[in-house]
Amino acid sequence: MNGVTLWLSRMELTANKHRLAAGKAARTAKAKAVLDEVLSTHRQEALNHDAPDLLAQAIVQMLEGDWRAQPKREASWQPYWRGLRLPNVFIYEGAVASETTVPEIAWHPWLAERVTGLLSPQVKERLQQLNAYLFRQAECGKPLFPGTLGRRERALLIFGDEKALDSMPLGGWKHVALTLADLGAIRRAPPLPYEPSSRRDLPAIIVENSDVYYRLCQINREQRHWSLVIYGAGNKVSGQAECVSQLLEAEQIKQLLYFGDLDVAGLKIAHQLRCKLLDDYGISLKLDEWLYEELILNRLVTPEGSANNERFDFESLCDWMPRFVVREMKTLMAAHQRLPQEGVTYR
């Protein structure tokens, strides 16, 4: 925010405060009283040599908006502070709230240009909290959104609620041109537990179950099969795609394999993760054929329960998977069975 805009927001906010102090339908604020309060509140900045010029420009812009001056002609204004000329009264010409309505919000200029239409009560409440935060930062002469923070860190500072931005859509709330990036915030994926090896030339593997994760880590220490063993936390794994991509990039690993239950639910998780990684990050996911071969050979089947009842057409959507996996899945479905991933460690 430049100096003129900052002084303008202070003048308008204070003028509205003085006007509304006289009643909801009031339209006037004494210019000298408004300026006195602004200068008193920001006395340190008012000592700067360019403050009178910035204030003069701010008043011009203020009178190009919802306010007019009395007297109207600037030649009739009186010199007041450090040569700054002032009218007697600022007169508000915007919409005035009736006795039964709530006064319009005096939006901070940074936020005002982002409000594009009628707001829902929930969004309006959030924006009023953001508005108060913006004015506090401006009053203290601080940057609006210093540095880059995680979404929940920024939400706590602005709203006093670390979850306030969790439901914010990627494109911003309706009728508000505002994104996390505008707030200096990023969405950080939940952290992924992983164990590295010294072999970056090998593919990484992501597994769905914690017991299997620990067993594969043990196998990998004894004989290197994978560059990383990553724990994907069950069906939450597709939401971990961002963190997986960051991890592979940091470790300079080109290949990623997956291993999970051999049932419809397990294949659905693999498919969703693959789509997310490919669409958003250009990473191609494959199944670990060696582990699925071992799982099928061990054949520790269990009743299918609800695992094969997922609405997922694996025959048409899993053409990227090895054919022996798809054939085995058909056999298991016909017998109402499944192969849990834990069976891979039997032999």
Salt bridges, closest charged atoms under 4 A:
ASP36 OD2 - LYS32 NZ 3.06
GLU37 OE2 - LYS17 NZ 2.79
GLU37 OE1 - HIS18 NE2 2.71
GLU45 OE2 - ARG10 NH2 2.91
GLU93 OE2 - ARG68 NE 2.58
GLU113 OE2 - ARG114 NH1 3.19
GLU139 OE1 - HIS42 NE2 2.91
GLU153 OE1 - ARG188 NH1 3.04
ASP161 OD2 - ARG126 NH2 3.69
ASP166 OD1 - ARG151 NE 3.25
ASP166 OD2 - ARG152 NH2 2.51
GLU195 OE2 - ARG221 NE 2.82
ASP201 OD2 - ARG199 NH2 2.87
GLU242 OE1 - ARG187 NH1 3.09
GLU251 OE1 - ARG200 NH2 3.91
ASP261 OD2 - ARG338 NH2 3.25
ASP263 OD2 - ARG338 NE 2.72
ASP280 OD2 - LYS276 NZ 3.04
GLU294 OE1 - ARG347 NH2 3.20
GLU304 OE2 - HIS336 ND1 2.96
GLU310 OE1 - LYS268 NZ 3.10
GLU315 OE1 - LYS330 NZ 3.11
GLU328 OE2 - ARG299 NH1 2.31
